[in-house]
Structures are given as structure tokens and as C-alpha cells.
Amino acid sequence: MLFRMIRGVLFHQKGKMLLIALTIALGASLATGMLNVVLGVEEKVNKELKNYGANIVVKPKDSSLLSDIYDVGEGSELNTAYLREDELGKLKTIFWAFNIVDFTPFLDTQVRVSGGDPVSVTGTWFNHHLDLPTGESLDAGVIGMRSWWDITEGRWLDEKDENAASEVMAGAALAERRGWHAGDVIRLTGSHGEKDVTLAGIYDAGGSEDEQLFATLDLVQFLTDRDGKVASVEVSALTTPDNELARRAARNPAALSSRDYETWYCTAYVSAICYQIQEVMTGSVASAVRKVAESEGTILDKTKLLMILITALSLVGSALGISNLVTASVMERSQEIGLLKAIGAKDRSITGVVMTEILITALLGFAAGYLIGFGFAQLIGQSVFGSSIDMDPKVAPIVAGLIALVTMAGSLPAIRMVLRLRPAEVLHGGH
């Protein structure tokens, strides 16, 4: 009997049931898409933000102390502390090695250009090929770390080119003032050597770098007689936003309990990654670029909050739509329900029938919405992040639970109508 009544409603009121299913499918699809993006957005957003600079800077410990006391810059002659270039590969051997997206060393000095005034030149990697202690290899350098630079003339310096050691890049402001163009040959005279180099390209960085020259690290080491030495290293790492534990660890890791220390060390907090870098690089001190690290956490939190709000609003909209459609369906069936009550059917039984009909419709809507939501998540991933979004298995039961709550909440006005319905009034009105 129950099955026959439910089948009759589904077929005789298929238009309204279809609308209810469609309303639920729309809410489920948006919830599925948004929740999958929320759960997978952290890595995506972090990778996007890594295109705009490093969030960790590594310096020699002695140099850092000297800078704090005397305000000595990296290019100062008083700065005699350096890191070892041959240890840079160790960055990819720490516990969070896979979170190190890119890194590049820097060595600054002053040179005279073609006998003229001193100019700041920075030695660095561009697309430096590095063989790691793990047996892997990678290309790291400033091309990835400064991807927003606009090359106005020429090209990026390519370290894989055999002429790379005789090439430099000039900032737009410096090149304009000196009248330089890509392809020009200039002579660099350092404290311990000189070399004729070609301008491979001119870049517009939009900052102080526009007044500098950038050259290969080997060239600046040759000009300054600092073979195998670097003044600092910028590291771009995927990190987890800081919490109270991370802030306590940043102040003093030794003060943590063994359990807290293990949790902190095995979580990708920026302070944990800095600590591990110091463990593998001799005489180094790694510190977070706080503005960048905190901005990443803030942007990530706000992005997640926005998506959760969109999901909540979509479910509220679905609840309102379900409420209107179910109420209209019950009103149309008021005589049928009044007759059932007149022949002895209990309110509980009638309510059970109505809710069963709605939940079956909701199940169909959820199934369709979940599949649509999968495509919706991929659309967001490809259009915003340029990559696909992995479907998290936790999303299906979460969305199913939310849809069940929304469906029940939307059905409450209709259930109240069923309970208040008086058989005599309904059947008398029917005549």
C-alpha cells in the first residue's frame, strides 16, 4: 500500500517532484563543487602565491647578527659571512622537501661598468640545473621566483646556453639612464677581476631591482673572488597557516613538549621548515618573510570563508525552494490526505509517507547534483588555478548529510500543514 501511494505521487505529480529534484540537484552541485575546492584550495592557492616571491630567506648566522647590530647590508664590505653554494641541494633533503617549490641564491657586489660609476650587480641562478643528493635533479632559479618581471627587451638569461657566463640582464631604469639596449657589450670591473659581458635582456621589476644588473652566480663569484659562496638564499615553500602551536614553536622550539614538538615538526608550518633548513645548512639562520607568510594565510582563510558562505547560501536557497514546492504539492493533495485521515490514518503515518516521497526525490537530486558538482569543481580548478581539483571522498557524505537536513528543513511547513489539516473541512470544501 505504501509503495503504491509513493509510486502514484511520483508519477501523478512528476512535474513538481522533478522541480524538487532539480532544486536539490542545484544545491548539491554547488555544495559539492565548493567543498571540493575548499578542501583542495590550500595547495592551489599556495602554488599561485609562490609565483609572486619567496616566503623564507636564509642568511649566514654571523651576517644576520652583524646586520641586526650595525645595519650592515648584504653587499657591504663588512659582511664577510657567507653560506656554502655546495650545500644548497640539501634544501631538498629536509622532511618537507616536497614543499620546497623553488629556491635561488644571491650574491651582491658593486662593480664599475665600462669605467663609469659603480653599479650594483646581483649574482644568482636563473634556470640552474642541480643534481640532488637524493639522486633527483631539478632546475631552480630566479626565473621561477620572479615570474612577474616583464622582459621589455631581449630575453631571460639562459644558464643552459654556453654563453651564459658572459651575459647579464639590466633593470629598465638603469638601462634607460645608461642608454643600454639588449645586445650591447659592457665591461664589468669588480674588486678581483673584470669581464666583458653582453646584455641578454632588460627587465622591468617595478621596484629597486630596476636599478641593478643581474648576472650568473659564477660571474659575480669570479668578480669578487668568492668562489662557492652565497650571501643569502630565497626559498619558496608551500606552508600551512600558523596557529598557536606554530607561534610558540617559532619563539622557542626547545620549550615544546615532546608531543607538541613532533606535531609541529611534522606539520608544514613556515617555522618548522625554517628550523629544518637550519639543520642542514651550516651556519645558517632561516626566517620567514612575515608579510608574505601571513598574507598567504589570510588570503587562504578568506578564500575558504567565501566558498563556505556561497555553499551555505545555496543550501538556504534550496531549502526555500523545497519549502514552496512541497507545500504546493501538499495543498494539491489536501483532499487525498483528508480522506486518509477520515478513514483512520494517523498523522504519523501520513507524515511518513510524505517524507518518504520527498527523501526519494532528494536522493535522485543528490545523485545528479554530485555528478554535476564534480564537473563544477573541475571548471573552477581549470579556470582559476589551471589544474584539476581532486575529488575528496569526505565530500559525498558531508553533502548527503547537508542535503538531508536542508530537505527536512524545507519540508517542515508542509508537515505542519498536514498536521493541521481537518478532514471535515477539506472534504466538505471538496463538495
C-alpha positions in Angstrom: 0.0 0.0 0.0 2.7 2.4 1.0 4.7 1.6 -2.1 1.6 2.1 -4.3 0.9 5.5 -2.7 4.5 6.7 -3.2 4.6 5.5 -6.8 1.3 7.2 -7.5 2.6 10.6 -6.2 5.9 10.3 -8.1 4.1 9.7 -11.4 1.0 11.8 -11.0 2.9 14.8 -9.6 6.0 14.2 -11.6 6.3 17.8 -12.6 6.5 19.1 -9.0 8.8 16.1 -8.0 11.1 16.9 -10.9 11.3 20.6 -9.8 12.1 19.5 -6.2 14.8 17.1 -7.5 16.2 19.9 -9.7 16.3 22.3 -6.8 18.1 19.8 -4.7 20.5 19.0 -7.6 21.4 22.6 -7.9 22.1 23.0 -4.2 24.0 19.7 -4.1 26.1 20.5 -7.2 27.2 23.9 -5.8 27.9 22.4 -2.4 29.9 19.5 -3.9 31.9 21.8 -6.1 32.6 24.4 -3.4 33.5 21.9 -0.7 35.9 20.0 -3.0 37.6 23.3 -3.9 37.7 24.4 -0.2 39.4 21.1 0.8 41.8 21.3 -2.2 42.3 25.0 -2.4 45.2 25.3 0.1 47.8 23.7 -2.1 46.4 25.5 -5.2 46.4 29.0 -3.6 49.8 28.4 -2.1 51.2 27.5 -5.5 49.6 30.6 -7.1 51.1 32.8 -4.4 54.5 31.2 -4.8 54.6 32.8 -8.3 55.0 36.2 -6.5 58.1 35.7 -4.4 59.7 33.8 -1.6 58.4 33.3 1.9 61.6 32.2 3.5 65.0 33.9 3.5 68.2 32.0 4.6 71.3 34.0 5.6 74.6 33.3 7.4 74.1 33.4 11.1 77.1 35.7 11.7 75.9 38.0 8.9 72.4 38.2 10.4 73.8 39.2 13.8 76.1 41.8 12.2 73.1 43.3 10.3 71.0 43.5 13.4 73.7 45.3 15.4 75.2 47.6 12.8 72.6 47.7 10.0 75.1 46.1 7.5 73.7 45.2 4.1 74.4 42.1 2.2 76.6 43.9 -0.3 78.7 45.7 2.3 82.4 45.1 2.5 82.0 44.5 6.3 79.8 41.5 5.5 82.3 38.6 5.5 79.9 35.7 6.4 78.6 33.5 3.6 76.7 30.3 3.0 78.1 27.4 1.0 76.8 27.0 -2.5 77.5 23.3 -2.4 75.0 22.9 0.4 72.0 24.3 -1.4 70.9 20.9 -2.7 70.4 19.9 1.0 67.2 22.1 0.9 65.6 19.2 -0.9 66.6 16.6 1.7 64.6 18.0 4.7 61.4 16.4 6.0 59.3 18.8 4.0 61.5 18.6 0.8 58.5 18.3 -1.5 57.1 21.5 -0.1 60.1 23.4 -1.3 58.8 24.7 -4.7 61.8 26.7 -5.7 64.9 28.5 -4.4 67.7 30.6 -5.6 70.9 32.0 -4.0 72.1 35.7 -4.2 75.5 37.3 -4.0 75.6 41.1 -4.3 78.5 43.4 -5.0 79.4 46.8 -6.6 81.1 46.9 -10.0 82.3 49.6 -12.3 80.7 49.5 -15.7 83.0 50.4 -18.6 85.0 52.7 -16.3 81.9 54.6 -15.1 80.1 55.0 -11.8 79.6 51.9 -9.6 76.5 49.8 -10.2 75.0 47.1 -8.0 75.2 43.7 -9.6 73.5 40.6 -8.1 74.7 37.1 -8.9 72.1 34.4 -8.9 70.8 31.3 -10.5 68.4 31.7 -13.5 67.4 28.2 -14.5 70.2 26.4 -12.8 70.3 22.6 -13.2 71.0 21.0 -9.9 71.7 17.3 -9.2 70.4 16.5 -5.7 72.0 14.2 -3.0 68.8 12.1 -3.3 69.7 11.2 -7.0 67.0 13.5 -8.3 67.6 16.6 -10.4 65.8 19.9 -10.8 66.0 23.4 -12.4 65.9 26.2 -9.8 66.4 30.0 -10.0 65.2 33.5 -10.3 63.1 32.8 -13.5 60.6 30.9 -11.3 61.0 33.2 -8.3 60.5 36.4 -10.3 57.9 35.3 -12.9 56.2 38.6 -12.8 59.1 40.5 -14.2 58.4 42.0 -17.6 61.2 41.4 -20.2 61.0 44.7 -22.2 63.9 43.9 -24.5 65.8 40.7 -25.3 65.2 37.6 -23.3 65.8 35.9 -20.0 69.4 34.8 -19.4 69.6 31.1 -20.0 72.2 29.2 -17.9 71.9 26.2 -20.3 73.4 28.4 -23.0 77.2 28.1 -23.3 77.5 31.9 -23.4 75.5 32.4 -20.2 78.7 33.2 -18.2 79.3 36.2 -20.4 75.8 37.7 -20.2 73.9 39.9 -17.8 70.4 41.4 -17.5 69.8 45.1 -16.7 66.9 46.7 -14.9 64.7 49.0 -17.0 65.6 52.2 -15.0 69.3 51.5 -15.2 69.2 50.7 -18.9 67.3 53.8 -19.7 69.7 56.1 -17.8 72.7 54.5 -19.4 71.2 54.2 -22.9 71.6 50.4 -23.0 69.8 48.0 -25.2 69.7 44.2 -25.5 72.8 43.0 -27.3 75.1 45.8 -26.1 78.5 44.8 -24.8 79.8 46.3 -21.5 82.8 45.8 -19.2 82.3 44.9 -15.6 85.2 45.6 -13.2 84.9 44.0 -9.8 87.2 44.0 -6.8 89.1 41.0 -8.0 88.6 40.8 -11.8 86.9 42.2 -14.9 84.9 40.8 -17.8 83.2 41.9 -21.0 79.6 40.8 -21.0 76.6 41.1 -23.3 73.2 42.4 -22.2 70.9 39.4 -22.8 67.8 41.3 -21.8 66.2 44.3 -20.0 63.6 43.6 -17.3 61.0 45.8 -15.6 60.6 44.5 -12.0 58.7 47.5 -10.7 61.0 48.0 -7.7 64.6 48.6 -6.6 65.8 45.8 -8.9 65.3 48.1 -11.8 68.5 49.9 -10.8 70.6 46.8 -10.8 72.3 44.3 -13.0 71.6 40.6 -12.6 74.3 38.0 -13.6 75.0 34.4 -13.1 76.3 33.5 -9.7 79.5 32.2 -11.2 80.3 35.5 -12.8 79.8 37.5 -9.6 81.9 35.0 -7.6 84.6 35.5 -10.2 84.5 39.3 -10.0 84.7 39.2 -6.2 86.9 36.2 -5.6 84.2 34.4 -3.6 84.1 31.1 -5.2 81.5 28.7 -3.9 80.0 31.4 -1.6 76.5 33.0 -1.5 75.2 35.8 0.7 71.6 34.6 1.0 69.0 32.2 -0.3 65.4 32.9 -1.1 63.1 29.8 -0.7 59.6 29.4 -1.9 57.7 26.8 0.1 54.2 25.5 0.5 53.2 26.1 4.1 50.3 25.6 6.5 48.9 28.8 8.1 50.3 29.4 11.6 48.3 28.6 14.7 49.0 28.9 18.4 51.4 25.9 18.4 53.4 27.3 15.4 53.7 30.7 17.2 55.0 29.0 20.4 57.5 27.0 18.4 58.7 30.0 16.5 59.6 31.6 19.8 61.4 28.6 21.3 61.1 25.1 19.8 63.0 23.7 22.9 60.2 24.8 25.2 57.7 22.5 23.5 56.7 19.1 25.0 57.9 16.1 23.0 54.4 15.5 21.7 53.9 19.2 20.6 57.4 19.2 19.1 56.6 16.1 17.0 53.3 17.6 15.8 55.0 20.9 15.0 58.0 19.3 13.2 55.8 17.1 11.1 53.4 19.9 10.0 54.4 22.3 7.2 54.4 25.4 9.3 56.8 28.0 8.0 58.7 28.0 11.3 59.1 24.2 11.1 60.5 24.4 7.5 62.9 27.2 8.6 64.1 25.1 11.5 64.7 22.1 9.3 66.6 24.3 6.8 68.9 25.5 9.6 69.6 21.8 10.5 71.0 21.0 7.0 72.8 24.2 6.1 76.0 25.1 8.0 76.0 28.3 10.0 72.6 29.4 8.6 69.6 31.2 10.0 66.3 30.9 8.1 63.5 33.3 8.8 60.0 33.7 7.3 59.2 36.8 5.3 56.3 37.5 7.7 54.3 39.8 5.4 54.3 37.1 2.7 53.6 34.2 5.0 50.8 36.0 6.9 49.3 37.3 3.7 49.1 33.7 2.4 47.3 32.5 5.5 44.9 35.5 5.4 44.1 35.1 1.7 43.6 31.3 2.1 41.3 31.8 5.1 39.2 34.4 3.3 39.0 32.3 0.2 37.8 29.3 2.2 35.3 31.5 4.1 33.9 33.0 0.8 33.4 29.5 -0.6 31.7 28.2 2.6 29.4 31.2 2.6 28.5 30.6 -1.1 27.7 26.9 -0.1 25.6 28.0 2.8 23.6 30.5 0.8 23.0 27.9 -2.0 21.7 25.4 0.6 19.4 28.1 2.2 18.1 28.9 -1.3 17.4 25.2 -1.9 15.6 24.9 1.4 13.3 27.8 0.5 12.6 26.3 -3.0 11.9 22.9 -1.5 9.5 24.5 1.1 7.5 26.2 -1.6 7.3 23.2 -3.9 6.4 20.7 -1.1 3.8 23.0 0.3 2.2 23.4 -3.1 2.2 19.6 -3.5 0.5 19.0 -0.2 -2.1 21.6 -0.9 -3.0 19.9 -4.2 -3.3 16.6 -2.3 -5.3 18.0 0.6 -8.5 16.1 -0.3 -6.5 12.8 -0.6 -4.8 13.4 2.8 -8.2 14.4 4.4 -9.7 11.2 3.1 -6.9 9.2 4.6 -7.4 10.8 7.9 -11.2 10.3 7.7 -10.7 6.5 7.3 -8.4 6.3 10.3 -4.9 7.1 9.1 -2.7 8.5 11.8 -0.8 11.8 11.4 2.5 9.9 11.9 1.8 7.5 9.0 0.7 10.3 6.6 3.8 12.4 7.6 6.0 9.3 7.0 4.5 8.8 3.5 5.1 12.5 2.6 8.7 12.5 3.9 9.5 9.2 2.2 8.3 10.7 -1.2 10.4 13.8 -0.6 13.5 11.9 0.5 13.4 9.6 -2.5 13.2 12.7 -4.7 16.0 14.2 -2.7 18.2 11.1 -3.2 17.7 11.3 -7.0 18.5 15.1 -6.9 21.6 14.5 -4.7 23.0 11.8 -7.1 22.6 14.1 -10.1 23.9 17.2 -8.2 27.0 15.3 -7.0 28.0 14.4 -10.6 27.3 18.0 -11.8 29.3 19.3 -8.8 32.3 17.2 -9.9 32.3 19.0 -13.2 31.8 22.3 -11.5 34.8 21.7 -9.3 37.0 20.9 -12.4 35.7 24.1 -14.1 36.8 26.2 -11.1 40.1 24.4 -10.9 41.0 24.9 -14.6 39.7 28.5 -14.9 41.2 29.8 -11.7 44.2 27.6 -10.9 44.9 26.0 -14.3 44.8 22.4 -12.9 42.2 19.9 -11.9 40.6 19.5 -8.4 40.9 16.1 -6.8 37.5 14.8 -5.5 37.8 14.3 -1.8 35.9 11.2 -0.6 34.8 13.1 2.6 32.6 15.4 0.4 30.0 12.8 -0.6 28.8 12.0 3.0 29.0 15.7 4.0 26.9 16.8 1.1 24.5 13.9 1.6 24.0 15.0 5.3 23.6 18.6 4.3 21.0 17.8 1.7 19.1 15.6 4.1 19.0 18.5 6.6 18.0 21.0 4.0 15.3 18.7 2.6 13.8 18.1 6.1 14.0 21.8 7.0 12.3 22.8 3.7 9.6 20.2 4.3 8.6 21.4 7.8 6.0 24.0 6.7 4.3 21.3 4.6 4.4 18.8 7.5 2.8 21.4 9.8 0.1 21.9 7.1 -0.5 18.1 7.1 -0.9 18.0 10.9 -3.3 20.9 11.0 -5.5 19.6 8.2 -9.1 18.8 9.3 -10.8 16.1 7.2 -14.3 17.5 7.6 -13.2 21.0 6.4 -11.3 19.6 3.4 -13.8 17.0 2.3 -16.7 19.5 2.7 -14.9 22.0 0.7 -14.3 19.4 -2.0 -18.1 19.0 -2.5 
